[in-house]
Amino acid sequence: MSKRFEDFMKNNHDEFDEIEPSADLWSKIEARLDTLDAPKKREAKTFSLTFVLKMAASIIVVMGISFGVYLQSQKGAKSVDLAAINPEYAKQQVHYASLVKTQLSQLKTASKGDPQLFKEFTAEIAKMDSTYKKLNSDLATSPNQERVLRAMIRNLQIQTDVLSQQLNVIEQYNETNKDQKDEIKNI
């Protein structure tokens, strides 16, 4: 292929010589080179304090948002499937949790006449509930999850027992008050 190119150049040499560059071409090139060779003053780049503070603030905001997203993802990752630990215990946990919720609503209804008594009773349940919540949060990181789950169930059982006793106390209290009101009416 290079042989053909060389032959083409030899055969058409006269045609290439027809076009000559203009006489002032070299002077134009020299003028351009003079302008390019001249040293340019370099401008010193400076950052204003406000620019630096804006950049720092934006970096802090991005890092804060990233950390918040990370914490949320970790919080979601800590939930444990109780049925995977022990299906029977998971059923018991659901049963006792719903029983506690039902008894709490019954307690609230039954103690409408004496809100102070209801407040004292719910304070006791709140203490047990905080223990239950701590056990639930410890469940994800515990090496013996079945044991923690049993403790959670036991806590719920104790809550139901206490709530049952409290309901009995409130019923007896209401009956006593009713009997006293009846005696006062009879006098």
HELIX and SHEET records of a PDB file:
HELIX    1   1 SER A    2  ASN A   11  1                                  10    
HELIX    2   2 HIS A   13  PHE A   16  1                                   4    
HELIX    3   3 LEU A   25  ASP A   37  1                                  13    
HELIX    4   4 LEU A   49  ALA A   77  1                                  29    
HELIX    5   5 LEU A   82  ILE A   85  1                                   4    
HELIX    6   6 PRO A   87  ALA A  110  1                                  24    
HELIX    7   7 PRO A  115  LEU A  139  1                                  25    
HELIX    8   8 GLN A  145  ASN A  186  1                                  42    
END                                                                             
